[in-house]
Amino acid sequence: MSETRMSGRLIAAARVLTGITQKVLAAEAKVSLDALKLMEADDAALLPASPDVAALRRALEHFGAVFIPDGNNMGAGVRLK
């Protein structure tokens, strides 16, 4: 299975699905709150791979998010464990 490319919309969806605030996610990922807000504001644009994006993904997975790669003519998604 391929790794899901992250977008601001996907990060925001995972955060809301897991029931955590931006402040809690930023603290868990050790990413600045401003950086998280900027990423989420990028909406559907794919984010470039970076240590911050990887840290956010790990933190969201810690809170129970499971990322689903795009395929079968469907976009990437997120669900709970």
C-alpha positions, 0 to 999 in steps of 0.5 A: 500500500502506498503512503497517503500524500497529505493535504491541509484538508486531510490534516484538518479532517483527521484532526476533527475526526479524532476530536482534538484541537489545533492547539493539542495537535500542534503540541503533540507533533511539536509543530508551531500552531501557526504552521499547522494553521497555515497547512490547514489553510492550504486546503486541498493542495498537496503539501510537500514532504517535510518533517512537520508534515511527518510529525503531524501524521504521526501525531494524528495516527497516535490519536487514532487516525488511519490514512487511506491512500487514493486509488480506484478513482477515489481520493485519499481519505481518513478514518478512525481505528 
